[in-house]
């Protein structure tokens, strides 16, 4: 009789644990089977939203970046000139990096979309 009560107590604890583990295994199997459809879902989403994304990036993102970089470039050129007047040494590194970045963002829309597709 005592073994039977012990068995029932164990079953009361182990049965819910077993059911939860079985459900988790089933959910993981469904998730693994759905992995093949992720690429097609991303491609269909990209193809449907491509024109809107291009328009926003070309008309909002790149002009904002260009404006910020142009302001930083001219401010750095002005500060470099003030340093030159004070010390007689002109540092071209920071203005050159800002100018190269500005050129990159100004010309990026021309070739960016051919790279991305």
C-alpha positions as CSV (number, residue, x, y, z in Angstrom):
1,X,0.0,0.0,0.0
2,X,2.8,2.3,0.8
3,X,4.5,1.8,-2.6
4,X,1.2,2.6,-4.3
5,X,0.8,6.0,-2.5
6,X,4.4,6.8,-3.3
7,X,3.9,6.0,-7.0
8,X,0.8,8.2,-7.1
9,X,2.6,11.1,-5.5
10,X,5.4,10.8,-8.1
11,X,3.0,10.6,-10.9
12,X,1.2,13.8,-9.7
13,X,4.6,15.6,-9.9
14,X,6.1,13.9,-13.0
15,X,3.0,13.9,-15.3
16,X,2.8,17.8,-15.6
17,X,6.5,18.0,-16.1
18,X,6.3,15.4,-18.8
19,X,3.4,17.2,-20.5
20,X,5.3,20.5,-20.4
21,X,8.4,18.9,-21.9
22,X,6.4,17.2,-24.6
23,X,4.7,20.5,-25.5
24,X,8.1,22.3,-25.6
25,X,9.5,19.6,-27.9
26,X,6.5,19.9,-30.2
27,X,6.8,23.7,-30.4
28,X,10.5,23.5,-31.1
29,X,9.8,21.0,-33.9
30,X,7.3,23.3,-35.5
31,X,9.7,26.2,-35.2
32,X,12.5,24.2,-36.9
33,X,10.1,23.2,-39.7
34,X,9.2,26.9,-40.3
35,X,12.8,28.0,-40.7
36,X,12.7,27.4,-44.5
37,X,9.9,30.0,-45.0
38,X,11.8,32.8,-43.3
39,X,13.9,33.7,-46.4
40,X,10.8,33.8,-48.6
41,X,9.0,36.0,-46.1
42,X,11.8,38.4,-45.9
43,X,12.1,38.5,-49.7
44,X,8.4,39.2,-50.2
45,X,8.5,41.9,-47.6
46,X,11.5,43.6,-49.2
47,X,10.0,43.4,-52.7
48,X,6.7,45.0,-51.5
49,X,8.3,47.7,-49.4
50,X,11.4,48.4,-51.6
51,X,10.1,51.6,-53.3
52,X,8.9,53.1,-50.0
53,X,12.2,52.3,-48.3
54,X,14.2,53.8,-51.2
55,X,12.2,56.9,-51.3
56,X,12.6,57.5,-47.5
57,X,16.3,56.8,-47.5
58,X,17.0,58.9,-50.6
59,X,14.8,61.9,-49.5
60,X,15.2,61.9,-45.8
61,X,18.1,59.9,-44.4
62,X,20.9,60.8,-46.8
63,X,20.0,64.6,-46.9
64,X,20.0,64.6,-43.1
65,X,23.4,62.9,-43.0
66,X,24.7,65.3,-45.6
67,X,23.6,68.3,-43.7
68,X,25.1,67.1,-40.4
69,X,28.4,66.2,-42.1
70,X,28.6,69.5,-44.0
71,X,28.1,71.5,-40.8
72,X,30.7,69.4,-39.0
73,X,33.1,69.8,-42.0
74,X,32.9,73.6,-42.2
75,X,33.1,73.9,-38.4
76,X,36.2,71.8,-38.3
77,X,37.8,73.7,-41.1
78,X,37.1,76.9,-39.2
79,X,38.5,75.5,-36.0
80,X,41.6,74.2,-37.9
81,X,42.1,77.7,-39.4
82,X,41.9,79.2,-35.9
83,X,44.5,76.7,-34.6
84,X,46.7,77.6,-37.6
85,X,46.5,81.3,-36.8
86,X,47.3,80.6,-33.1
87,X,50.1,77.9,-33.5
88,X,51.2,78.0,-37.1
89,X,50.4,74.3,-37.6
90,X,47.6,73.2,-39.8
91,X,46.0,69.8,-39.0
92,X,44.3,68.3,-42.1
93,X,43.3,64.9,-40.7
94,X,39.9,65.7,-39.3
95,X,38.7,67.9,-42.1
96,X,39.9,65.3,-44.6
97,X,38.0,62.5,-42.9
98,X,34.8,64.6,-42.7
99,X,35.2,65.6,-46.4
100,X,35.7,62.0,-47.5
101,X,32.6,60.9,-45.5
102,X,30.6,63.8,-46.9
103,X,31.6,62.8,-50.5
104,X,30.7,59.1,-49.7
105,X,27.2,60.0,-48.4
106,X,26.6,62.5,-51.3
107,X,27.3,59.8,-53.9
108,X,25.9,56.8,-52.0
109,X,22.4,56.8,-53.4
110,X,23.8,56.5,-56.9
111,X,25.3,53.1,-56.3
112,X,23.8,51.9,-53.0
113,X,20.6,50.4,-54.5
114,X,22.5,48.5,-57.2
115,X,24.5,46.8,-54.4
116,X,21.5,46.0,-52.2
117,X,19.3,45.0,-55.1
